[in-house]
Amino acid sequence: MRADTESLNAQFERAFYNQRLPAWGLHNQTVVVLLAALAQNA
């Protein structure tokens, strides 16, 4: 389970050029993560 979580976090870091998520607040970060997941699975 931990390896899957670390893999997902590494994918997000690569997607955002090794920076933090470009959103402030829980709801905004949730939207960014969902959209990134949709874009990757499209």
Phi and psi in radians as a Rosetta constraint file:
Dihedral C 1 N 2 CA 2 C 2 CIRCULARHARMONIC -1.156 0.35
Dihedral N 2 CA 2 C 2 N 3 CIRCULARHARMONIC -0.670 0.35
Dihedral C 2 N 3 CA 3 C 3 CIRCULARHARMONIC -1.108 0.35
Dihedral N 3 CA 3 C 3 N 4 CIRCULARHARMONIC -0.660 0.35
Dihedral C 3 N 4 CA 4 C 4 CIRCULARHARMONIC -1.123 0.35
Dihedral N 4 CA 4 C 4 N 5 CIRCULARHARMONIC -0.734 0.35
Dihedral C 4 N 5 CA 5 C 5 CIRCULARHARMONIC -1.142 0.35
Dihedral N 5 CA 5 C 5 N 6 CIRCULARHARMONIC -0.760 0.35
Dihedral C 5 N 6 CA 6 C 6 CIRCULARHARMONIC -1.144 0.35
Dihedral N 6 CA 6 C 6 N 7 CIRCULARHARMONIC -0.632 0.35
Dihedral C 6 N 7 CA 7 C 7 CIRCULARHARMONIC -1.126 0.35
Dihedral N 7 CA 7 C 7 N 8 CIRCULARHARMONIC -0.762 0.35
Dihedral C 7 N 8 CA 8 C 8 CIRCULARHARMONIC -1.107 0.35
Dihedral N 8 CA 8 C 8 N 9 CIRCULARHARMONIC -0.755 0.35
Dihedral C 8 N 9 CA 9 C 9 CIRCULARHARMONIC -1.100 0.35
Dihedral N 9 CA 9 C 9 N 10 CIRCULARHARMONIC -0.682 0.35
Dihedral C 9 N 10 CA 10 C 10 CIRCULARHARMONIC -1.137 0.35
Dihedral N 10 CA 10 C 10 N 11 CIRCULARHARMONIC -0.670 0.35
Dihedral C 10 N 11 CA 11 C 11 CIRCULARHARMONIC -1.113 0.35
Dihedral N 11 CA 11 C 11 N 12 CIRCULARHARMONIC -0.721 0.35
Dihedral C 11 N 12 CA 12 C 12 CIRCULARHARMONIC -1.139 0.35
Dihedral N 12 CA 12 C 12 N 13 CIRCULARHARMONIC -0.705 0.35
Dihedral C 12 N 13 CA 13 C 13 CIRCULARHARMONIC -1.082 0.35
Dihedral N 13 CA 13 C 13 N 14 CIRCULARHARMONIC -0.733 0.35
Dihedral C 13 N 14 CA 14 C 14 CIRCULARHARMONIC -1.168 0.35
Dihedral N 14 CA 14 C 14 N 15 CIRCULARHARMONIC -0.650 0.35
Dihedral C 14 N 15 CA 15 C 15 CIRCULARHARMONIC -1.160 0.35
Dihedral N 15 CA 15 C 15 N 16 CIRCULARHARMONIC -0.572 0.35
Dihedral C 15 N 16 CA 16 C 16 CIRCULARHARMONIC -1.858 0.35
Dihedral N 16 CA 16 C 16 N 17 CIRCULARHARMONIC 0.470 0.35
Dihedral C 16 N 17 CA 17 C 17 CIRCULARHARMONIC 0.976 0.35
Dihedral N 17 CA 17 C 17 N 18 CIRCULARHARMONIC 0.817 0.35
Dihedral C 17 N 18 CA 18 C 18 CIRCULARHARMONIC 0.994 0.35
Dihedral N 18 CA 18 C 18 N 19 CIRCULARHARMONIC 0.635 0.35
Dihedral C 18 N 19 CA 19 C 19 CIRCULARHARMONIC -2.100 0.35
Dihedral N 19 CA 19 C 19 N 20 CIRCULARHARMONIC 3.032 0.35
Dihedral C 19 N 20 CA 20 C 20 CIRCULARHARMONIC -1.258 0.35
Dihedral N 20 CA 20 C 20 N 21 CIRCULARHARMONIC 2.884 0.35
Dihedral C 20 N 21 CA 21 C 21 CIRCULARHARMONIC -1.053 0.35
Dihedral N 21 CA 21 C 21 N 22 CIRCULARHARMONIC 2.412 0.35
Dihedral C 21 N 22 CA 22 C 22 CIRCULARHARMONIC -1.423 0.35
Dihedral N 22 CA 22 C 22 N 23 CIRCULARHARMONIC 0.937 0.35
Dihedral C 22 N 23 CA 23 C 23 CIRCULARHARMONIC -2.706 0.35
Dihedral N 23 CA 23 C 23 N 24 CIRCULARHARMONIC 2.549 0.35
Dihedral C 23 N 24 CA 24 C 24 CIRCULARHARMONIC -1.946 0.35
Dihedral N 24 CA 24 C 24 N 25 CIRCULARHARMONIC 2.383 0.35
Dihedral C 24 N 25 CA 25 C 25 CIRCULARHARMONIC 1.701 0.35
Dihedral N 25 CA 25 C 25 N 26 CIRCULARHARMONIC 2.678 0.35
Dihedral C 25 N 26 CA 26 C 26 CIRCULARHARMONIC -1.107 0.35
Dihedral N 26 CA 26 C 26 N 27 CIRCULARHARMONIC -0.807 0.35
Dihedral C 26 N 27 CA 27 C 27 CIRCULARHARMONIC -1.156 0.35
Dihedral N 27 CA 27 C 27 N 28 CIRCULARHARMONIC -0.722 0.35
Dihedral C 27 N 28 CA 28 C 28 CIRCULARHARMONIC -1.153 0.35
Dihedral N 28 CA 28 C 28 N 29 CIRCULARHARMONIC -0.705 0.35
Dihedral C 28 N 29 CA 29 C 29 CIRCULARHARMONIC -1.159 0.35
Dihedral N 29 CA 29 C 29 N 30 CIRCULARHARMONIC -0.650 0.35
Dihedral C 29 N 30 CA 30 C 30 CIRCULARHARMONIC -1.081 0.35
Dihedral N 30 CA 30 C 30 N 31 CIRCULARHARMONIC -0.753 0.35
Dihedral C 30 N 31 CA 31 C 31 CIRCULARHARMONIC -1.112 0.35
Dihedral N 31 CA 31 C 31 N 32 CIRCULARHARMONIC -0.742 0.35
Dihedral C 31 N 32 CA 32 C 32 CIRCULARHARMONIC -1.117 0.35
Dihedral N 32 CA 32 C 32 N 33 CIRCULARHARMONIC -0.742 0.35
Dihedral C 32 N 33 CA 33 C 33 CIRCULARHARMONIC -1.145 0.35
Dihedral N 33 CA 33 C 33 N 34 CIRCULARHARMONIC -0.749 0.35
Dihedral C 33 N 34 CA 34 C 34 CIRCULARHARMONIC -1.111 0.35
Dihedral N 34 CA 34 C 34 N 35 CIRCULARHARMONIC -0.747 0.35
Dihedral C 34 N 35 CA 35 C 35 CIRCULARHARMONIC -1.164 0.35
Dihedral N 35 CA 35 C 35 N 36 CIRCULARHARMONIC -0.653 0.35
Dihedral C 35 N 36 CA 36 C 36 CIRCULARHARMONIC -1.141 0.35
Dihedral N 36 CA 36 C 36 N 37 CIRCULARHARMONIC -0.694 0.35
Dihedral C 36 N 37 CA 37 C 37 CIRCULARHARMONIC -1.153 0.35
Dihedral N 37 CA 37 C 37 N 38 CIRCULARHARMONIC -0.724 0.35
Dihedral C 37 N 38 CA 38 C 38 CIRCULARHARMONIC -1.110 0.35
Dihedral N 38 CA 38 C 38 N 39 CIRCULARHARMONIC -0.729 0.35
Dihedral C 38 N 39 CA 39 C 39 CIRCULARHARMONIC -1.130 0.35
Dihedral N 39 CA 39 C 39 N 40 CIRCULARHARMONIC -0.662 0.35
Dihedral C 39 N 40 CA 40 C 40 CIRCULARHARMONIC -1.253 0.35
Dihedral N 40 CA 40 C 40 N 41 CIRCULARHARMONIC -0.584 0.35
Dihedral C 40 N 41 CA 41 C 41 CIRCULARHARMONIC -1.557 0.35
Dihedral N 41 CA 41 C 41 N 42 CIRCULARHARMONIC -0.068 0.35
